[in-house]
Amino acid sequence: MKRAAVIGAGFGGLALAIRLQSAGIETAIIEARDKPGGRAYVWEKDGFVFDAGPTVITDPDCLRELWALSGRDMDEDVTLKPVMPFYRLNWPDGTNFDYSNDEPQLAAEIAKLDPADVDGYRRFLEYSAGVYREGYEKLGHVAFLDFATMIKAAPALAKYQAWRSVYSIVSSFVKNEKLREALSFHTLLVGGNPMTTSAIYALIHKLEKDGGVWFAMGGTNQLIAGMVRHFERLGGTLRLADPVASIDTLGDRATGVTTQSGWHMDCDMVASNADIMHSYRDLLKGSRSAQRTRASLERKSYSPSLFVVHFGVKGTWPGIPHHMILFGPRYKGLLDDIYRHGVLAEDFSLYLHHPTVTDPSMAPEGHSTFYALAPVPHQGKFPVDWKEVGPILEKRILDEVGRRLIPDIHDRIVTKFHYAPSDFSADLNAHLGSAFSLEPVLLQSAYFRAHNRDDHIPNLFFVGAGTHPGAGIPGVVGSAKATARLMLEGAR
């Protein structure tokens, strides 16, 4: 039986390992942290359950497929519940916009902003459906290992004006500024600036419309736990709390992995779900070709980081939906500060996660669990001491949530903590503290992203946000499908 080592138990690593184990490859996952999940880590404090994220589950069929490979059903291990509305968008002037796939209700919401944009939205939806077919259904699970593959995809990319930004495309269909923001903010969920991210990412709208938005009861951590149970049921092994120190190579072959504890595994194939720069810079120090790739990766642009405030409060809030976007007074200017200027602005936009409105078990009775997330510049653009800046930004964010939603928030808080760019670096070895790896601009997409198989070491593979197709649960699960196909072809 062939043996494979997968570094990292994030969504990408787990999805890949399930595919390999289902196909008869003896697979071990080696995880640095004490729990699986990667960016989908979990904390339990004072009776509250706090998901690190991601918390927006779309395209559940891409997850169900992981169980179906061995004739099982995901419902054995995970309970998904639909979230409605998908998001409530709120602006400083008090305007609310409930975003969902309920067509009559969504049309009414659009008409409240501008009746003239109802028809424009329908035309945008047709565009989104087209890029979804080309960019997700046809190309989302295909590895781009050579430029010829990119050339074949070029006509479809050109047809949908992939060189334009999502915001630019949205603006060509609708005129109301709030609606433009409502239809373009999704790229922020995968680390992309709506003003510069390729219009192909407008496919997210169609992805959500068809598949819905879901929540795993108990939290995203329960989806991870279900994936682990299924992987181990198939015979796979998971090694926790032992960081990989090196991917061992001999000539142009990967021979195994060695951990910081000294544990070693010989194997036929190695796949890394670790941060792409960490993999090349630190785990492949002994490979000359890998160090050339590292130098190339260093020149690329990376997505911003995040500052997340987790807090548990007294009281329940049925009027606050599961997902909210609290827009600030600026849109383009704030994005410029985050992505271009590296400025921690006085204003911010927030994503507010309120899981207890769907699953009260994630907090003690009569209490609620929340987190508020603000995109911030990565450490390469904003190199500060987050131990000093963090408490200041935490208070400002909680003040804003209090001003707009929970007036006596500070009196109600039972427990709180924050997670900063420095934590992404320390806990996840994330290059520059980036929360999403490479920025999803056109010239860092598909072939121009990190390849799912190394160009010089044919039994070394990569999976996760830094590879094609990119970040987000469907993205990293899609990268696992593309990478698994390559690994299984090589194992024949």
Order of alpha helices (4+ residues) and beta strands (2+ residues): beta-alpha-beta-beta-beta-beta-alpha-beta-beta-beta-alpha-alpha-alpha-alpha-alpha-alpha-beta-alpha-beta-beta-beta-beta-beta-alpha-beta-beta-alpha-beta-beta-alpha-alpha-beta-alpha-beta-alpha
